[in-house]
Amino acid sequence: MSSVPRELYESAEADGAGILRRVWHVTLPHLRGVPLLLLLQLIGTFQLFTEPYVMTGGGPANSTLTILMLIFRHAFVYNDLGKATALSLLLAVALSVLSAIHLWATRKWSKA
């Protein structure tokens, strides 16, 4: 928020823009990289396996259990390959949707 020049807010206010228009036309265009970065972080978080597995193995009361660790447990500990496959497909669909949103937003905002 501090990266948005104060002069832009002042000129938008002088033009008669209300608070919603200032947010939509001044703040959001200057912060468009932040949602993309958060989306990439979310995609990366879904793919987290090694660190929690090595350090805690899922932690006390499954507090550090990730989706990939759950898939690993169902596949190799519980020997329930059907549930592991279903979870893997759900994860693949979720990551595909998030990646498609990121690609769409990147292409749309890079033209602006």
C-alpha positions in Angstrom: 0.0 0.0 0.0 2.8 2.4 0.7 4.2 1.9 -2.8 1.2 3.7 -4.4 2.1 7.3 -4.9 0.0 9.7 -2.7 -0.4 12.1 -5.6 -2.5 9.6 -7.5 -5.0 9.4 -4.6 -5.1 13.2 -4.4 -5.7 13.6 -8.1 -8.4 10.9 -8.1 -10.1 12.7 -5.2 -9.8 16.0 -7.1 -11.5 14.3 -10.1 -14.4 13.3 -7.8 -13.6 9.6 -7.4 -15.1 8.0 -4.3 -13.3 5.5 -2.1 -14.4 2.5 -4.2 -13.2 4.1 -7.4 -9.9 5.1 -5.8 -9.4 1.5 -4.6 -10.4 0.0 -7.9 -8.6 2.4 -10.3 -5.5 3.5 -8.2 -4.7 0.9 -5.5 -5.4 -2.4 -7.3 -3.5 -1.6 -10.5 -0.4 -0.8 -8.4 -0.7 -4.0 -6.3 -1.4 -6.4 -9.1 1.8 -8.4 -8.5 0.8 -9.2 -4.9 -2.1 -11.6 -5.7 0.0 -13.3 -8.3 2.7 -13.9 -5.7 0.2 -15.1 -3.2 -1.2 -17.5 -5.7 2.2 -18.9 -6.5 2.8 -19.3 -2.8 -0.5 -21.2 -2.4 0.5 -23.5 -5.3 3.9 -24.2 -3.7 2.3 -24.9 -0.3 0.1 -27.6 -1.8 3.3 -29.3 -3.0 5.0 -29.3 0.4 6.1 -32.8 1.6 9.8 -33.2 2.4 10.3 -30.7 5.3 7.3 -31.7 7.4 7.8 -35.4 6.8 11.5 -35.3 7.8 11.1 -33.0 10.7 7.8 -34.1 12.3 6.3 -36.9 10.3 3.0 -35.2 10.5 3.5 -33.7 13.9 1.7 -34.1 17.2 -2.0 -34.8 16.5 -1.4 -34.3 12.7 -0.8 -30.6 13.1 1.8 -30.5 10.3 0.1 -33.0 8.1 0.0 -31.9 4.4 -2.0 -33.2 1.6 1.0 -35.0 0.1 1.8 -36.6 3.4 -1.8 -37.8 3.6 -1.5 -39.3 0.1 1.8 -41.0 1.1 0.2 -42.5 4.2 -2.8 -43.9 2.4 -0.6 -45.3 -0.4 2.3 -46.8 1.6 1.3 -47.0 5.3 -2.4 -47.9 5.1 -2.0 -49.7 1.7 -5.3 -48.0 0.5 -4.3 -47.2 -3.1 -7.8 -46.2 -4.1 -8.0 -43.4 -1.6 -4.5 -42.3 -2.4 -5.3 -42.1 -6.1 -8.5 -40.2 -5.4 -6.7 -37.7 -3.3 -3.9 -37.4 -5.9 -6.5 -36.6 -8.6 -8.2 -34.0 -6.5 -4.8 -32.4 -5.8 -4.0 -32.4 -9.5 -7.4 -30.8 -10.4 -6.9 -28.1 -7.7 -3.4 -27.3 -8.8 -4.5 -27.2 -12.5 -7.2 -24.7 -11.6 -4.9 -22.6 -9.6 -2.3 -22.7 -12.4 -4.8 -21.8 -15.0 -6.0 -18.8 -12.9 -2.4 -17.7 -12.5 -1.7 -18.1 -16.2 -4.8 -16.1 -17.1 -4.1 -13.3 -14.7 -0.4 -13.1 -15.8 -1.4 -12.8 -19.4 -4.2 -10.3 -18.8 -2.2 -8.1 -16.5 1.0 -8.2 -18.6 -0.9 -6.5 -21.5 -2.1 -3.7 -19.3 
